[in-house]
Amino acid sequence: MTELIITKPDDMHLHLREGEILKHACRDTERQFARAIVMPNLKIPIKSAIQAEKYYQDIKKYTTHSNFEPLMTLFFNEALDEEEIKKVSDSDVIHGIKLYPSGVTTNSNDGVDIIDKCFNLFELMQKHGVPLLIHAETNDKSIDIFDREKVFIDRHLTQIHSEFPDLRIVFEHISSKEAVDFVISANSKVGATITPQHMLLDRNDLLSNGIKPHHYCLPIVKRAEDRLAIIEAAVSGSPKFFLGTDSAPHFRHQKESSCGCAGIYSAAYAMELYTSIFESENALSKLENFSSKFGADFYKLPYSNLKIKLVKKEFKIPAKITIGDEEIIPLYANKTLFWQFSET
């Protein structure tokens, strides 16, 4: 196969940020994706429908020449009530509410400290058909960072799903075999996004022969067996697993610092990465469902009527992306792939 034409994909987990970087993240994303679930953890989190609609308009300013559609989310907070949840349910632009345990990742300090106090809101979300998107890691600092996803499943996620079986839950950026097993064992209301970094990297890539700050993300990349379980899930053909890059732009100086930011940027070359992985697993025939259909099905959206083309061609990911006087180091910088996104 030398050419692949598929329905234009959806990125079901994306950080566009704000300010100057927003314009560049939008430009990179709209080339390859028809839509994207946009994360709400800005410096001032998006906690209301009014804020989400304003952010939507900010994004649309930079995507006016394409058919790209941002799918907005709210930042889960204890001030939510039934009126605000119903606004989400009725909205054409807001498609879910994202729960962050406090402090687990970038701009999450306003997140939830006690999950059990949220159950009344989960019940309302279930009632109004609003998806719950979860960064499923415990913020208990006594737990080893490589085990925080597993512990969150054991302490919280299993109970949430048991008590609210009709609540649509997206287990975001799964990073462990335990996460894969949980999603498989859950009912059809539970899905999961899979990133390229959790399919390509394990903790050796992060920590061996010197720390690699541009491989640092949260949830942290884990053991080789976890990476292999995630690949197997992605190429399995199960509609429970779908594309979500978790692409998160940080400038080079923010990553290469005494307290480097968590986040990996993949938006510019995401489909080249996913296509290369699927080819290596002899699963190119399953790429379109994973990238363009299963996520849309979960969020009850029509498929895009646009197409993209990928061609079998040697392609080297640039060493850096320059934005003014700043640089972003993309995932797999300087590495050669054998599929390339085509504009035509």
DRENDO-1510 file (C-alpha; in Angstrom, 1 decimal, always signed):
<recs>
REC; n; res; u; v; w
REC; 1; MET; +0.0; +0.0; +0.0 .
REC; 2; THR; +1.4; +3.4; -1.0 .
REC; 3; GLU; -1.6; +5.6; -0.3 .
REC; 4; LEU; -4.2; +5.8; +2.3 .
REC; 5; ILE; -7.4; +7.9; +2.1 .
REC; 6; ILE; -9.6; +8.0; +5.2 .
REC; 7; THR; -12.3; +10.1; +6.7 .
REC; 8; LYS; -10.7; +13.2; +8.3 .
REC; 9; PRO; -10.0; +12.2; +11.9 .
REC; 10; ASP; -11.1; +13.6; +15.2 .
REC; 11; ASP; -8.7; +14.3; +18.0 .
REC; 12; MET; -10.7; +13.5; +21.1 .
REC; 13; HIS; -8.3; +14.9; +23.6 .
REC; 14; LEU; -6.4; +18.1; +22.8 .
REC; 15; HIS; -4.8; +21.1; +24.5 .
REC; 16; LEU; -4.8; +24.3; +22.4 .
REC; 17; ARG; -3.8; +26.6; +25.3 .
REC; 18; GLU; -4.2; +30.4; +24.9 .
REC; 19; GLY; -2.4; +33.5; +23.8 .
REC; 20; GLU; +0.2; +33.4; +21.0 .
REC; 21; ILE; +0.6; +29.6; +21.1 .
REC; 22; LEU; -3.2; +29.1; +20.5 .
REC; 23; LYS; -2.9; +30.3; +16.9 .
REC; 24; HIS; -0.1; +27.9; +16.1 .
REC; 25; ALA; -1.7; +24.9; +17.8 .
REC; 26; CYS; -5.0; +25.6; +15.9 .
REC; 27; ARG; -3.1; +25.8; +12.6 .
REC; 28; ASP; -1.3; +22.5; +13.2 .
REC; 29; THR; -4.5; +20.7; +14.4 .
REC; 30; GLU; -6.9; +21.8; +11.6 .
REC; 31; ARG; -4.6; +20.4; +8.9 .
REC; 32; GLN; -5.1; +16.9; +10.1 .
REC; 33; PHE; -8.3; +16.9; +12.2 .
REC; 34; ALA; -11.9; +17.7; +11.5 .
REC; 35; ARG; -12.8; +18.2; +15.1 .
REC; 36; ALA; -11.1; +18.1; +18.5 .
REC; 37; ILE; -12.3; +17.8; +22.1 .
REC; 38; VAL; -10.6; +20.9; +23.6 .
REC; 39; MET; -9.4; +20.7; +27.2 .
REC; 40; PRO; -10.5; +23.4; +29.7 .
REC; 41; ASN; -7.4; +23.6; +32.0 .
REC; 42; LEU; -6.3; +27.1; +31.0 .
REC; 43; LYS; -4.6; +29.4; +33.5 .
REC; 44; ILE; -8.1; +30.5; +34.4 .
REC; 45; PRO; -10.0; +27.3; +34.0 .
REC; 46; ILE; -13.1; +27.1; +31.8 .
REC; 47; LYS; -15.8; +26.5; +34.4 .
REC; 48; SER; -19.0; +27.8; +32.9 .
REC; 49; ALA; -20.9; +27.5; +29.6 .
REC; 50; ILE; -20.3; +31.3; +29.0 .
REC; 51; GLN; -16.5; +30.9; +29.3 .
REC; 52; ALA; -16.6; +27.8; +27.0 .
REC; 53; GLU; -18.5; +29.7; +24.4 .
REC; 54; LYS; -16.0; +32.6; +24.5 .
REC; 55; TYR; -13.1; +30.2; +24.2 .
REC; 56; TYR; -14.8; +28.6; +21.3 .
REC; 57; GLN; -15.0; +32.0; +19.5 .
REC; 58; ASP; -11.3; +32.6; +20.3 .
REC; 59; ILE; -10.4; +29.3; +18.6 .
REC; 60; LYS; -12.7; +30.0; +15.6 .
REC; 61; LYS; -10.8; +33.2; +14.9 .
REC; 62; TYR; -7.8; +31.1; +14.0 .
REC; 63; THR; -9.6; +28.5; +12.0 .
REC; 64; THR; -11.8; +30.6; +9.8 .
REC; 65; HIS; -10.3; +29.2; +6.5 .
REC; 66; SER; -11.1; +25.6; +7.4 .
REC; 67; ASN; -14.1; +23.5; +8.5 .
REC; 68; PHE; -12.4; +22.6; +11.8 .
REC; 69; GLU; -14.8; +22.4; +14.7 .
REC; 70; PRO; -13.7; +22.7; +18.3 .
REC; 71; LEU; -15.7; +20.6; +20.7 .
REC; 72; MET; -15.6; +22.4; +24.1 .
REC; 73; THR; -15.5; +21.1; +27.6 .
REC; 74; LEU; -16.0; +22.5; +31.1 .
REC; 75; PHE; -13.6; +22.1; +34.0 .
REC; 76; PHE; -15.3; +20.0; +36.6 .
REC; 77; ASN; -15.8; +22.0; +39.8 .
REC; 78; GLU; -18.0; +21.7; +42.9 .
REC; 79; ALA; -19.8; +24.9; +42.0 .
REC; 80; LEU; -21.5; +23.1; +39.1 .
REC; 81; ASP; -25.3; +22.7; +39.5 .
REC; 82; GLU; -28.1; +21.1; +37.5 .
REC; 83; GLU; -28.7; +24.4; +35.6 .
REC; 84; GLU; -25.2; +24.6; +34.4 .
REC; 85; ILE; -25.1; +20.8; +33.5 .
REC; 86; LYS; -28.3; +21.2; +31.6 .
REC; 87; LYS; -26.7; +24.1; +29.6 .
REC; 88; VAL; -23.9; +21.7; +28.6 .
REC; 89; SER; -26.4; +19.1; +27.6 .
REC; 90; ASP; -28.3; +21.6; +25.5 .
REC; 91; SER; -25.2; +23.3; +24.0 .
REC; 92; ASP; -24.1; +22.7; +20.4 .
REC; 93; VAL; -20.5; +23.6; +21.2 .
REC; 94; ILE; -19.9; +22.0; +24.6 .
REC; 95; HIS; -19.6; +18.2; +24.7 .
REC; 96; GLY; -18.4; +17.1; +28.1 .
REC; 97; ILE; -17.0; +18.0; +31.6 .
REC; 98; LYS; -13.4; +17.2; +32.4 .
REC; 99; LEU; -12.5; +16.1; +35.9 .
REC; 100; TYR; -9.0; +16.7; +37.2 .
REC; 101; PRO; -7.9; +15.5; +40.7 .
REC; 102; SER; -6.3; +18.6; +42.2 .
REC; 103; GLY; -2.7; +19.1; +41.2 .
REC; 104; VAL; -2.3; +16.0; +39.0 .
REC; 105; THR; -1.2; +17.9; +35.8 .
REC; 106; THR; -0.8; +21.4; +34.3 .
REC; 107; ASN; -3.2; +24.0; +35.5 .
REC; 108; SER; -5.2; +21.5; +37.7 .
REC; 109; ASN; -4.8; +23.1; +41.1 .
REC; 110; ASP; -8.5; +24.0; +41.0 .
REC; 111; GLY; -9.4; +20.3; +40.5 .
REC; 112; VAL; -11.2; +18.0; +42.9 .
REC; 113; ASP; -9.7; +16.9; +46.2 .
REC; 114; ILE; -12.4; +14.5; +47.4 .
REC; 115; ILE; -13.9; +12.4; +44.6 .
REC; 116; ASP; -16.7; +11.1; +46.8 .
REC; 117; LYS; -18.2; +14.6; +47.2 .
REC; 118; CYS; -18.8; +14.7; +43.4 .
REC; 119; PHE; -21.3; +11.8; +43.2 .
REC; 120; ASN; -24.3; +14.2; +43.2 .
REC; 121; LEU; -22.9; +15.9; +40.1 .
REC; 122; PHE; -22.2; +12.5; +38.5 .
REC; 123; GLU; -25.8; +11.6; +39.0 .
REC; 124; LEU; -26.9; +14.9; +37.3 .
REC; 125; MET; -24.5; +14.3; +34.4 .
REC; 126; GLN; -25.9; +10.8; +33.9 .
REC; 127; LYS; -29.5; +12.2; +34.0 .
REC; 128; HIS; -28.7; +14.8; +31.4 .
REC; 129; GLY; -26.5; +12.6; +29.2 .
REC; 130; VAL; -23.3; +14.7; +29.7 .
REC; 131; PRO; -20.0; +12.7; +29.3 .
REC; 132; LEU; -17.6; +12.7; +32.2 .
REC; 133; LEU; -14.0; +13.0; +31.0 .
REC; 134; ILE; -11.5; +11.9; +33.6 .
REC; 135; HIS; -7.7; +12.4; +34.2 .
REC; 136; ALA; -7.7; +9.2; +36.1 .
REC; 137; GLU; -4.7; +9.5; +38.5 .
REC; 138; THR; -4.8; +9.8; +42.2 .
REC; 139; ASN; -3.3; +13.0; +43.7 .
REC; 140; ASP; -2.1; +11.1; +46.8 .
REC; 141; LYS; +1.6; +11.9; +46.9 .
REC; 142; SER; +2.3; +8.8; +48.9 .
REC; 143; ILE; +1.6; +6.7; +45.9 .
REC; 144; ASP; +4.4; +5.9; +43.4 .
REC; 145; ILE; +3.9; +8.0; +40.3 .
REC; 146; PHE; +3.9; +4.9; +38.1 .
REC; 147; ASP; +1.0; +3.5; +40.1 .
REC; 148; ARG; -1.3; +6.5; +40.4 .
REC; 149; GLU; -3.5; +5.5; +37.5 .
REC; 150; LYS; -4.0; +2.0; +38.8 .
REC; 151; VAL; -4.8; +3.3; +42.3 .
REC; 152; PHE; -7.4; +5.8; +40.9 .
REC; 153; ILE; -9.1; +2.9; +39.2 .
REC; 154; ASP; -9.2; +0.8; +42.4 .
REC; 155; ARG; -10.2; +3.7; +44.7 .
REC; 156; HIS; -12.6; +5.6; +42.5 .
REC; 157; LEU; -13.3; +4.7; +38.9 .
REC; 158; THR; -14.6; +1.3; +39.6 .
REC; 159; GLN; -17.1; +2.7; +42.1 .
REC; 160; ILE; -18.1; +5.6; +39.9 .
REC; 161; HIS; -18.9; +3.2; +37.0 .
REC; 162; SER; -20.7; +0.8; +39.3 .
REC; 163; GLU; -23.0; +3.5; +40.8 .
REC; 164; PHE; -23.6; +5.3; +37.6 .
REC; 165; PRO; -23.7; +2.6; +34.9 .
REC; 166; ASP; -25.4; +4.9; +32.3 .
REC; 167; LEU; -22.9; +7.7; +32.8 .
REC; 168; ARG; -20.7; +8.0; +29.7 .
REC; 169; ILE; -17.1; +8.1; +30.9 .
REC; 170; VAL; -14.0; +8.8; +28.8 .
REC; 171; PHE; -10.9; +7.4; +30.5 .
REC; 172; GLU; -8.4; +9.9; +29.1 .
REC; 173; HIS; -4.9; +9.1; +27.8 .
REC; 174; ILE; -4.8; +5.6; +29.2 .
REC; 175; SER; -1.2; +4.7; +30.2 .
REC; 176; SER; -1.3; +1.3; +31.9 .
REC; 177; LYS; -2.3; -2.3; +31.3 .
REC; 178; GLU; -4.7; -1.9; +34.2 .
REC; 179; ALA; -6.4; +0.9; +32.4 .
REC; 180; VAL; -6.8; -1.2; +29.3 .
REC; 181; ASP; -8.2; -4.1; +31.4 .
REC; 182; PHE; -10.7; -1.8; +33.1 .
REC; 183; VAL; -12.0; -0.3; +29.9 .
REC; 184; ILE; -12.5; -3.7; +28.3 .
REC; 185; SER; -14.3; -5.0; +31.4 .
REC; 186; ALA; -16.6; -2.0; +31.7 .
REC; 187; ASN; -19.9; -1.6; +29.8 .
REC; 188; SER; -20.3; +0.2; +26.5 .
REC; 189; LYS; -20.7; +3.6; +28.3 .
REC; 190; VAL; -16.9; +3.6; +29.0 .
REC; 191; GLY; -14.4; +4.5; +26.3 .
REC; 192; ALA; -10.8; +5.6; +26.3 .
REC; 193; THR; -8.5; +7.9; +24.4 .
REC; 194; ILE; -5.0; +6.7; +23.3 .
REC; 195; THR; -2.1; +9.0; +22.7 .
REC; 196; PRO; +0.9; +8.4; +20.3 .
REC; 197; GLN; +3.4; +8.9; +23.1 .
REC; 198; HIS; +1.9; +6.1; +25.2 .
REC; 199; MET; +2.1; +3.8; +22.2 .
REC; 200; LEU; +5.7; +4.8; +21.3 .
REC; 201; LEU; +7.5; +5.5; +24.6 .
REC; 202; ASP; +8.1; +3.7; +27.9 .
REC; 203; ARG; +10.0; +4.9; +31.0 .
REC; 204; ASN; +13.4; +3.8; +29.5 .
REC; 205; ASP; +12.8; +6.3; +26.8 .
REC; 206; LEU; +12.3; +8.9; +29.5 .
REC; 207; LEU; +15.0; +8.1; +32.0 .
REC; 208; SER; +17.7; +6.0; +30.4 .
REC; 209; ASN; +21.0; +7.6; +29.4 .
REC; 210; GLY; +19.9; +11.0; +30.8 .
REC; 211; ILE; +16.5; +12.5; +31.5 .
REC; 212; LYS; +14.5; +13.3; +28.3 .
REC; 213; PRO; +12.3; +16.3; +29.3 .
REC; 214; HIS; +10.5; +16.3; +26.0 .
REC; 215; HIS; +9.3; +12.8; +26.7 .
REC; 216; TYR; +7.8; +13.9; +30.1 .
REC; 217; CYS; +4.0; +13.9; +30.2 .
REC; 218; LEU; +1.2; +13.1; +32.7 .
REC; 219; PRO; +0.2; +10.4; +33.1 .
REC; 220; ILE; +3.8; +9.4; +32.9 .
REC; 221; VAL; +4.9; +6.9; +30.3 .
REC; 222; LYS; +5.3; +3.5; +32.1 .
REC; 223; ARG; +6.6; +0.0; +31.6 .
REC; 224; ALA; +7.2; -1.7; +28.2 .
REC; 225; GLU; +4.3; -4.1; +29.0 .
REC; 226; ASP; +2.0; -1.2; +29.5 .
REC; 227; ARG; +3.0; +0.3; +26.2 .
REC; 228; LEU; +2.4; -3.0; +24.4 .
REC; 229; ALA; -1.1; -3.4; +26.1 .
REC; 230; ILE; -2.1; +0.0; +24.8 .
REC; 231; ILE; -0.9; -0.7; +21.3 .
REC; 232; GLU; -2.9; -4.0; +21.4 .
REC; 233; ALA; -6.0; -2.1; +22.5 .
REC; 234; ALA; -5.6; +0.6; +19.8 .
REC; 235; VAL; -5.3; -1.9; +17.0 .
REC; 236; SER; -7.9; -4.4; +18.4 .
REC; 237; GLY; -10.8; -2.9; +16.5 .
REC; 238; SER; -12.8; -2.4; +19.7 .
REC; 239; PRO; -15.0; +0.8; +19.6 .
REC; 240; LYS; -14.0; +1.5; +23.2 .
REC; 241; PHE; -10.6; +2.9; +22.1 .
REC; 242; PHE; -10.2; +5.9; +20.0 .
REC; 243; LEU; -7.7; +8.6; +19.0 .
REC; 244; GLY; -6.8; +11.4; +21.5 .
REC; 245; THR; -3.4; +12.9; +21.2 .
REC; 246; ASP; -3.3; +14.9; +24.4 .
REC; 247; SER; -1.0; +17.2; +22.4 .
REC; 248; ALA; +0.1; +19.9; +24.8 .
REC; 249; PRO; +2.4; +22.7; +23.6 .
REC; 250; HIS; +5.1; +24.0; +25.9 .
REC; 251; PHE; +8.0; +26.1; +24.8 .
REC; 252; ARG; +11.5; +24.5; +25.0 .
REC; 253; HIS; +12.6; +26.6; +27.9 .
REC; 254; GLN; +9.5; +25.5; +29.9 .
REC; 255; LYS; +10.4; +21.8; +29.3 .
REC; 256; GLU; +14.2; +22.1; +29.8 .
REC; 257; SER; +14.0; +23.7; +33.2 .
REC; 258; SER; +14.5; +22.8; +36.9 .
REC; 259; CYS; +10.8; +21.9; +37.0 .
REC; 260; GLY; +10.0; +20.9; +33.5 .
REC; 261; CYS; +6.3; +21.1; +32.3 .
REC; 262; ALA; +4.4; +17.9; +31.6 .
REC; 263; GLY; +3.2; +17.7; +28.1 .
REC; 264; ILE; +4.2; +16.4; +24.6 .
REC; 265; TYR; +3.4; +18.2; +21.4 .
REC; 266; SER; +2.2; +16.0; +18.5 .
REC; 267; ALA; -0.5; +17.9; +16.8 .
REC; 268; ALA; +1.6; +18.8; +13.7 .
REC; 269; TYR; +2.5; +15.2; +12.8 .
REC; 270; ALA; +0.0; +13.1; +14.7 .
REC; 271; MET; -1.4; +11.1; +11.8 .
REC; 272; GLU; +2.1; +10.3; +10.5 .
REC; 273; LEU; +2.8; +8.8; +13.9 .
REC; 274; TYR; -0.4; +6.9; +14.3 .
REC; 275; THR; -0.2; +5.6; +10.7 .
REC; 276; SER; +3.3; +4.4; +11.3 .
REC; 277; ILE; +2.3; +2.6; +14.5 .
REC; 278; PHE; -0.7; +0.9; +12.8 .
REC; 279; GLU; +1.4; -0.2; +9.9 .
REC; 280; SER; +4.0; -1.8; +12.2 .
REC; 281; GLU; +1.2; -3.8; +13.7 .
REC; 282; ASN; -0.2; -4.8; +10.3 .
REC; 283; ALA; -3.4; -2.9; +11.2 .
REC; 284; LEU; -3.7; -0.1; +8.6 .
REC; 285; SER; -7.2; -1.4; +7.8 .
REC; 286; LYS; -8.3; -0.5; +11.4 .
REC; 287; LEU; -6.8; +3.1; +11.5 .
REC; 288; GLU; -9.9; +4.8; +10.1 .
REC; 289; ASN; -12.3; +3.5; +12.7 .
REC; 290; PHE; -9.8; +4.3; +15.5 .
REC; 291; SER; -9.1; +7.8; +14.3 .
REC; 292; SER; -12.3; +8.9; +12.5 .
REC; 293; LYS; -15.3; +6.9; +13.7 .
REC; 294; PHE; -15.2; +5.3; +17.1 .
REC; 295; GLY; -14.7; +8.7; +18.9 .
REC; 296; ALA; -17.5; +10.3; +16.9 .
REC; 297; ASP; -19.8; +7.3; +17.8 .
REC; 298; PHE; -19.0; +7.7; +21.5 .
REC; 299; TYR; -19.8; +11.4; +21.5 .
REC; 300; LYS; -22.9; +10.8; +19.3 .
REC; 301; LEU; -21.5; +12.9; +16.4 .
REC; 302; PRO; -21.9; +12.4; +12.6 .
REC; 303; TYR; -18.7; +11.3; +10.8 .
REC; 304; SER; -16.8; +14.1; +9.0 .
REC; 305; ASN; -17.6; +14.4; +5.3 .
REC; 306; LEU; -14.0; +15.4; +4.6 .
REC; 307; LYS; -11.1; +13.1; +3.7 .
REC; 308; ILE; -7.4; +13.2; +4.2 .
REC; 309; LYS; -4.6; +11.4; +2.3 .
REC; 310; LEU; -1.5; +9.8; +3.7 .
REC; 311; VAL; +1.2; +8.6; +1.3 .
REC; 312; LYS; +4.0; +6.1; +1.8 .
REC; 313; LYS; +7.0; +8.4; +1.7 .
REC; 314; GLU; +10.0; +8.8; +3.9 .
REC; 315; PHE; +9.4; +11.8; +6.2 .
REC; 316; LYS; +11.6; +13.3; +8.9 .
REC; 317; ILE; +9.9; +15.1; +11.8 .
REC; 318; PRO; +11.6; +18.5; +12.2 .
REC; 319; ALA; +14.0; +18.9; +15.2 .
REC; 320; LYS; +12.0; +21.9; +16.3 .
REC; 321; ILE; +9.0; +24.1; +15.6 .
REC; 322; THR; +9.8; +27.8; +15.7 .
REC; 323; ILE; +7.2; +30.3; +17.0 .
REC; 324; GLY; +8.7; +33.8; +17.1 .
REC; 325; ASP; +11.8; +33.7; +19.3 .
REC; 326; GLU; +10.6; +30.4; +21.0 .
REC; 327; GLU; +10.8; +26.8; +20.1 .
REC; 328; ILE; +8.7; +23.7; +20.6 .
REC; 329; ILE; +10.2; +20.2; +20.4 .
REC; 330; PRO; +7.7; +17.9; +18.8 .
REC; 331; LEU; +7.2; +14.2; +19.6 .
REC; 332; TYR; +9.8; +12.1; +17.7 .
REC; 333; ALA; +11.8; +15.1; +16.7 .
REC; 334; ASN; +14.5; +14.3; +14.2 .
REC; 335; LYS; +13.2; +10.8; +13.6 .
REC; 336; THR; +12.3; +9.4; +10.3 .
REC; 337; LEU; +8.8; +7.9; +9.6 .
REC; 338; PHE; +7.6; +6.3; +6.4 .
REC; 339; TRP; +4.2; +7.9; +6.0 .
REC; 340; GLN; +3.5; +11.5; +5.3 .
REC; 341; PHE; +0.3; +13.6; +5.5 .
REC; 342; SER; -0.6; +15.0; +2.1 .
REC; 343; GLU; -2.4; +18.3; +1.5 .
REC; 344; THR; -4.0; +16.9; -1.7 .
</recs>
